[in-house]
Amino acid sequence: MGQGRSFKGEDIMSTETKKLAELLRTSEDVILKLEKRMNKISRKSDVISKIVQNNDFLARKKLIELGFGKKEEPFDANAEDVYSALIKRAKKEDATLFKYFYKPDFSNTAGCRSLINTANELAGNPVGFYLKEEAAKKLLKLNPPQKIMQSLGYGDNIDKMLKKENLFEIFAALRFIEDGKWLNDVFFKPYKDLKKEDFEEREIKVMAMSEKWKGIGKEFLGKKLHHMSHLKELGLVFIIPVERQVKGEILYLFFMTLHYIYETDWHSKLFKSYSEDKDFMNKVTNALKVEVTSDPLPSGEKASWRMVPKYLAKHDINDPRLAEPHINPESWHYTKAAEIIRKFAKRFEIPGLNFWNGLDVVVDSFPINNSKEKALISFDLFDNGISLLQKKEFKSRYFYHQQESLWNKIFIEYMGENELDKIMIENLNKGYISL
């Protein structure tokens, strides 16, 4: 009997290890090695098994809610149909939020305020360690942004522009008006000379830019305008008004505003931790570059995890670093935003939003067009919300956030959320961790 139980357990473990490898687009060998080492470090077992079981439970539960079958009966679903149902559900949430925020008009500053204020209040109006306005002005004077000054009609008179314009709006405009090469090769160079004294403790500034930037942004980026972003060093999250709203706009702006608030706040803690070091600004500028090392992970018996502070799959879904054990700070910020959305839905009794609770790590594979070929479908609100906004067809759907969240989830289940946060801050500049 004992041998029978052991064989059955190993068989189940093998099935679940294989399933997790499939969901993460990696090899079973990677999962087996990681599991062996993390079990020893954490003194926990069955972590992989529990993660896969919970994934399967939630995926099935949500499929039933979407109308694909009944709880007591097995059922099949095509990948295209599941994706379509999730997009339809995200569209429903977008309409619900549109109504909740009293049909906001994102073509003007005032129309953005309700969403912005709600998001900042939900996040707790965080206070962080950010660049002083005086220091920001000095940077602009050292290297005046020519395209911005010309667009606003100031010629080469930087002093006049700084006197009349909103400093935070000028800094935000650097990201979508000035040339990227100029920013990296010229404007950001003096950052290395900044000191701890050039920073201060203050609240994150979450704002909508004035309407004039709507036309200027369109002039430089046209239809590709990504009309919200953030400046980590300045403690700024901003939205640029748009000429025409599309389906998915309010849902996207809501979760991305929360995401950026958490990302900016986390980097404030990172910068604060660097501020006592001699190479303070070198570490800050390296963090702002958001680079991922390509050096091989250390070999040996330790469990090594790569630090991946951006979504590599946005540029190459086959990047080999995605198949390695890794933790992703950006995905962690969104997971925190997703938790706030859950609390928001409960607090204000927003119907429907609770459908997405806990789904940021959930994924499953389904047959394509009833064929033997299968495709992975993310159940995550972030992936489906962006797919809705960008009107993505099935073949070009987003599903990169879920993968990163699942890697983070594995680390959390072994080591805990506090350890994940701590270890990311302590090792981001190093590029990896070894436990």
Secondary structure by P-SEA (a helix, b strand, c coil): caaaaaaaaaaaaaaaaaaaaaaacccaaaaaaaaaaaaaaacccaaaaaaaaaaaaaaaaaaaaaccccccccccccaaaaaaaaaaaaaaaaaaaaaaaccccccccccaaaaaaaaaaaaccccbbbbcaaaaaaaaaaccaaaaaaaacccccaaaaaacccaaaaaaaccccccaaaaaacccccccccccccbbbbcbbbbbccccaaaaaaacccccccccccccccbbbbbbbbcccccaaaaaaaaaaaaaaaaaaaaaaaaaaaccccaaaaaaaaaaacccccccccccccbbbbbbccccccccccccccccccccaaaaaaaaaaaaaaaaaaaaccccccccccccccccccccccccbbbbbbccaaaaaaaaaacccccccccaaaaaaaaaaaaaacccaaaaaaaaaaccccccccc
